[in-house]
């Protein structure tokens, strides 16, 4: 019995599988996966809350900045510093990394001690929080597309087609076919991509205008109260000291 784990991600980055929720595919079932894209746009790069692009030496060919890719580089650097080996799942697009692997100055984490060290560092990141350890070097992107998915599964092949599939692929029984085959379909849920945009709530000119209006209203109210007080005092003296 085997199963497959599938991650939906942008094709320009390698996913950080430790933080993702994979879709499980098992033999004997057909699965339909609906993919939804959501775009998030921030407009605050000028005050340092996001970055448009950041070069990552482990993925030098990337033309778009993804925070997950930065997290992956952060975790990889920690494993290299602590374990003195390169995790097999990490991208090796950097010429420097490839050179170190080829000349023997760096090796993959294949030995049991290396694997245990790698797992310990990954567990530390997950328990402490990747954001806590890597947010100082991994700012959020100003424009980001996030992928979400949901799936549904049913027995494959259906009962009325089981014999047909088994004979077509050379299996003696439907049960043996189901132990060795699965079916998966991916489709985009909607061709419309929702965009959630962060905009500046108030420009500096609007702020000054609002402050001016409030101050003017405040002074206007006080001027009216002063006139009322003078009128009251005049009326009081006229009643207290009649001519």
Buried (B, 14 or more C-beta within 10 A) or exposed (E): EEEEEBBBBBEEBBBBBBBBEEBEBEBBBBBBBBBBBEEBBBBEBEEEEBBEEBEBEBBEEBEBBBBBBBBBBBBBBBBBEEBEBBBEBBBBBBEEBEEBBEEEEBEBBEEEEBBEBBBEBBEBBEEEEBEEBBBEEBBBBBBBBBBEBEBEBEEBBEEEEBBEBBEEEEBEEBEEBBEEBBBBEBEEEEEEEEEEEEEEEEEEEEEEEEEEEEEEEEEEEEEEEEEEEEEEEEEEEEEEEEE
